[in-house]
Every structure is written in structure tokens, then in C-alpha cells.
């Protein structure tokens, strides 16, 4: 017998992937340059040349076994040390290599973190809007994901609803800041309030509540936006990071877990991750990629294009009547659809070759996500399509 639960998931394919696949087929008909694909969050800026140079150097100068062989189960020690030093230097922390576990991107990091601090029957809380893959990430561990409704005026934490849902069964709270899909960044005030509340509940419940902070967009922060380092404010924080966005290395699948040095059993949790890998087969990221990343640890790709694109789209869409909280970072815009049914809205947008993602699966029905990690010239050319789409609705209202 095949596993029925995974068979059922075939009928619940990612809406993001489905739209992207439609875009690929449409591009064959009219040309890729004429399809305004805002569906997939695939970084569009080049990888830093220094990373490429380091890869070439490693491939041509190192003994093959050192770059193509398996890494230690926790990751290459020198790489872990450089990551710890970078985090401590940048955020005034005290990380050591013993607090770092190398993972296959943020997804791999989350897979380990969730299993390290929850068991079957536990609950994990997250906040809408949220990345839809959190549902299988959490539920397939045996824990259950609970979602706090969105605070749609600014997409900060809805503390009133959160308090109702935080029970002794909750062992972890999963946050994503800067946030996919809203582009919102939790302010220092929000993080301090969250930390204080969780510490209060830890005392009340008599057990730790781990804060799992999913941070693949940490470096994509716009000018003058308050973007605190979450772990600085809460001891029991497990940071899950990926270089996919900061260095445009989505396909290399490289990231890490950083357990706050002040977290209870911090080093134990990292060592447990090595054992968790044995159970999920999600271990030993490529050695050559680990080594190359370590050499550009404080660098990023040129991320400025994302803020440029955001400003163009935000100005145009709000002028056309869209309601939208201005993003503080990422490469996502999260407007309210021009009708109650965002799925119907996104289907109508296809008429103008606009590929938009309805946000029902993100926990925010009525909204849609735009991944504007595309060339700026294409963003500008898409504006006329948005004008035509908005005019469609204006004419409908008048008739």
C-alpha cells in the first residue's frame, strides 16, 4: 500500500507553483517578456562575483575529497565558526560554533528546529499571513499548527487573538520577519512585547516556549525601517536562516540554525539536530557551498532593485484604489483584491497576463501576493496591465 496521506496531498498542490507553471506555458505562446509573472519568489539579482570566484578557486585548488565529500553531520566546523562570529559581530551576541547547525536552506533548518522542540500532540502557533508550507512543515512532525488571525492594518502581531490561543499545549511559536507574504517587519516594540508575553507564559505553564524565527529575508530591509534581530530579545530563540535571498542562492539550498547562546540546552539542541537528520534524511549540505558561503558571510547581492520595484508598484497600485500596507522589506507586496473573492480576482488578472497569487492559503482571504523579484523594466511595463484590470472593476461598479 502507498501512503494515503501523501497521495491526498497531490490534490493540494501549491497554488504558487500552479500559477508559475501556467506562466511558463503562456510564455511559450506570447513570449516570456510579455508575461508579468509575480507568482514565484525566485531571486532575480545576480549572485555576488566574489561567491562565484570562491567556487572556482575551491574547485580548482582544493583536494577533491575536501570539497566534494560529506561534511560532518553538524556542518563544517570552520564554516560554523565564521557564521557564529558574523552573528556576534553584527548583532552584539555571543554565538560560538557550538550554537550553529548547517542546513539545506531555511526549510531544512525549520524541519530540524520543529522536531527538536516538539513532540506528537504539541501545538505550534504562527501568525497570518504566513507561508503556506508551514502547514505541512509543522503537521508532518506530529505537532499541530495553529494560526492567529491577521492584523491587517499593519500586519504586526494580533496580540489579543494570540493570547486566546496560547495554551500549555503550545511548545513553539513560529514567526517570519521580514514576512512572506506581507513584506511587514516586526518592530522592536512588537518583538519586545512578544518576548515579555512568552516569558510570562513560560513561568505560568512551567515549561519553555521556543520562539522559532524564520529569517530568509533578514537582509532585504528598506531604508529607515526598524528591523530588530529577534534572538537578541528572547533567550529561547532558534533562528532559521537561508542564504537564498541575501546572496541569490536559492538553488544551492544552504542555510543554518543558530540557537541563542542563552537558550536552555542550546548546545544540546544543535547536537540533537545531527540526530534528527538521521530520521529525515535531510543532512550534510554540499561541502563546497558551505565553504564558499563562509568566504562571503557578510556580503549580499545588490538587493537595492527590490526597494526600487516596491516603490514603483506601491505608488501605482495605491493610486488605482488598491488597499495595501507598505512593505518594510522582502520582495513581496500584499494588496487587497478589488473583489471579495481573491481567487476570482487573480483569475481575471490572467486576462491581462498578470500572474498574481490569491492569499487564501496564506491565511488572508481577500488579499493577493505579488513577488516583484523581476526586472524593473518589466515592472514598469506591467503597470498598464494593472490599469486595465482596475478599469475593468471601475466599469463594473458603474454599470
N, C-alpha and C positions, 0 to 999 in steps of 0.2 A: 504493500500500500504506500502511495506517496503521501506526503504531509499535507493534509487538507487546509491547514491554516495558511500556508504559503500559496497554495493553489487559489484560495479565495482572494489573496492579495493581488492576483493578476487582474482582477476586475476593479482594483482600486489604484490603478497606475497614477503616478504623479501628474497632476494637471499641467505643471510646468513643462515636463518632458513631452507631454502630448502636444502642447501648443508649439513647442520648439520643433517637433517632428513635422507638424503641419507647415511651419515656416520653411523648413528645408524643402518640402515638396513644392510649395508655392514659388520658392526661389528658382526652381528648375523651369517654371513656366514664364516668369516675368523678369528674372534676374535678381540676384541677391541684393543688389543695390536699391531695388525698388520695394523690398520687404522691410518694414520698420519693426524689427524684432526686439521687443522689450521683455522677452519672456525669461531668458536664462541668465543667471548671474555669473557669467564667464568673464573673467578679467580681460580687458581689451588693450591695456597698455603693455609695452614690451618689458620683458624681464631685464633687470639691470645687466649691462655688459660685463660687469665685474663677476657676476654669478656664472655667466657663460664662460668667461676666461678661466675661472677657477675649475669648472668642469673639465675643460680641455687640458688644463695643467695636470689635474688629478689623473685623467685618463692616459696621459702620455708620459707621466713621470713616476707614478707610483707602481709598486709591485701589485699585479692584478688581484691577488687574494685580499689585499687590504682595502680595495675599493669595490670589489665585486662579491666578496664573501659575506656571509651572515654577520651582522653586527651582534654585540651582546644583547641579551633579551631586554635590558632596560635602555639600550641605546649606547652609542659610542661615548665613552667617558669624557673625552676632551670636548665633544660637542655639548654634552650636558653641562659641563663646567662653563663653557662660553655663554650658553643661554642663561645660566644662573647669574653669572657676572653681569650680563647685559640687563637683566631684570632688576638686579640690586642697584646697579648704577643709575638706571633710568628712573626708577620709582622709589628709591631710598628704602630698599628692602634688604633682607639678609638671606637670600637664597644660596644654597650650595648645590652641587651636582646631585646630592642625595635626595633633593626635592624635585628632580626633573625626570620625567619618563618620556622617551621619544615615541611618537605615534604616527599612524598613517593619516595625517590631516586632523582637522577638528572632529570629524565623525569618529575616527579611531580613538581619539582622546576621550570623547564622550562615552563611547562604548565601554572603555575601561573604567572611567570615573563613576558611571552609574552602577556598575557591577561591584565596585569597591565599597560603596556606602549604602546599598540597598539589598534587601532580600525579598523573596516572594511574599506578596501581600502588603508590602510597604507602598507608600504613596510619594509621588514627586509632583511638586507644583511648578507650573510655569505661567507666564502672563501673555495674554493675547495683545497684539498679534504675535504669532510665533511661527517658526519654521516648521512646516507640516511633518517633516521627517522625525521631529521629536516624538511623535506618537509611537511609531514602531521602535525607535531607539529605546524608549522607556518601557513600553509594554512588553517587548520581547525579552526583557530581563526578568519578568515575573512581577515587577512593580507595576503600578498604575499611574498614568499621567492625569493630573487634574489641572484645568485651565481657568485662571482668573480672568473674568471679562475685561475688555479693554477700556481704558480711559481715553476716549477718542479725541479730546480737545488738544492733548499734547503727548499722548502715549507714554506718560510716566506711569508708575505703578499705581494701580487702583487698590489702595491700602484698605479701604472699607470692606471690599469684597474679599481681599486676601485674608483679612483677619477671620472672616467667617469660615474660610476653607482650611485654615492651618490648624490641624488636629494632631494628637500624639502619633497618628499613623504616618505623618509626613516626616521622612528622613532626609529629604533633599529638596532644595529649591533651585530651579534651573532658570538662569537669566541669560539674555543675549543683548549685549550693549557694546558698541553701536548695533542697532537692531535691524534684522532682516525679518519683516519687510518694510517697517515704517521709516527707517532711517533715523529714528529718535535715539538719543543718547541719554542714559540715566544720569541726572545731575549729581553733584556731590551731595546736595541736600537729600535727594532720593536715596542714594546709597547709604548715607549715614542713618537715615530713618529706617531703612531695611535692616541694616546691621543691628541697630538698637532693638528693633522688634524681634529679630531672630534670637538674639541673646536673652531677651526676656522670656521667650517661649522655651528656649533650652533649659533655663532654670525651672520653669513651670513644669515641663514634661519630664525632666530628669534625664534627657539624652541629647546628644549632639544633633544639630540640624545643619547639614553641609550645604554650602552655597556653591553650586557648580556654575561657573561663569564662562559662557561660550563666547570667545572673543576673536573670531577670524577677521573682523573688520576694525580691530583696535587702532590701526594706523590711518584709517580713512576718516579723518575728523576735520571738519571745516573750520574756517577762520573764526576765532574768538568763541568757540564752543567749549563749554565746560565738560571735560571728559576724564573723570577720575579713574584711577587704577583700582578696580573693585577690591582686590585682595588686601589692599592697604587698610581697609576699614572693617574687615571681618576676619578673625583668625581662622575659622573653619572653612576657608575658601579653597576650592580646587579650580584652577584656571585651565581652560582648554583652548589651545591656540593652534592656528594654522598659518603657514606662510603663503597660502593660496592667493590671498588678496593683496597682502603687503608687497610681495615680490612677484606677483602674477605667475605663481607656480601651482595652479590648480591641478594640473595633470600629474605632478610629481608626488602628490599625496604625502606631504611632510608637515608635521606639527609636533606638539608636545603637551604633556600635562605638567603643570607647576603647582605643587602643593604648598600652600602658605607655610613657611617655617614655624609659625606659631600654632598651626593646626595640630590638634591632638593626633598622635600616631602618624605624623607627616611622613617620616621615612618608611614606616611600615606600609602605608598606603602605596607608596611608589614601588616597593618590593612586591606587594600583592599584585600590582599591575602586570608584573612579569609572569605571575602565575595565571592571571585572568587570560592572558594571551594564549596560554595552552588550551584553554577551553573554547576560545572563539576563533583561533587561527588567524588572529589579526596582529601579527608580530613582526619585529625586525624590519623597519622601513629601510629602503635601499641605502647601503653604506655610503656610496658616492654622493648621494643627495644630502645626507646628513653632513658629510664633511664639507661640501660646497656651501651649504647654508651657513655653517658656522663661520665662514670667512666673510660673510656679508650680513652678519647678525644685526647690525644697527642700521642697515640700509633699507630703502624701499624703492620700488619702481616709481616713476613720475606719476603720482596719484592726482595731480592738480586738475587733470581733464575731468575728473568726476564732479568736482565742485563747479567747474565751468558748465558742464551739461546740466547739473541740477538747477543752477540759476536760470538758465535758458528755459527749461521746461516748467519750473515753478512759476516764473513770471507769466509765461504764455497760458498755462492751464488755469491759473487763478483768474487771469483776465477773461477767460472764456466761461467762467462761472463754476469751475470745479472747486470743491472744498478740499483743502489739503494742509496738513501740518508741515511746516518747513523742516526738512531733514537737517540733522546736525552732523551727519556723516554717512558712510556706506556709499553704495551706488544705486539706491532704491528710492523711488517716490511712491507714495501711498495715498492717492486721491480717493475721494468718494465718487462712486459711479453716478451717472446722470439719471439713473433709474434705480428702483429698489433692488432689482434682480441684477447683480453684478455679472452673473454668467451670461444673461441675455445681452447686457451691455457689451461685454467683451466679444460676443459673437457678432454683434452689429459692427463693432470696430474692425472686424476682419474684412468687411466690405471695402475698407479704405487701406487694407494691408497693414493695419496696426495690430501687432500681436501683444496683447495685454493679458495679465493673469488675474482671474477673479479670486478674491481673498476669502471665500467661504472656508477653505481648508486651512487658512491662516488664523481662523477664529474671529474673523471680522466680516461677516456677510455685508454686502453693500459697498465694499471697497474693492480696489484692484491694485495690483503691484506692477510697477514699471522698473525693470532693470536697465538703467541708462548707461551701462558699460559698453557703449558703441561709439564710433567716431563722431566727433562734434558736428561735422558737416552733414552727417546723416540725421542727427538730432534736429538740426535746423530745417532740413528738407521734410522732416516728418510733421512739422508744425501745421502745414497746410492741411494735412490729413486730419489732424485734431480739430482744426477749424471747421472742416466739412462735417465731421462727426457731431460736434457741438451744435452746428446749424441744423442738422437733422432733428435734434431734440427740441430746438427752439421752434422750428416749423411745426413739429408735432404738438407742442403746447399751444400754439396759436390756432391750430385747426379745431 
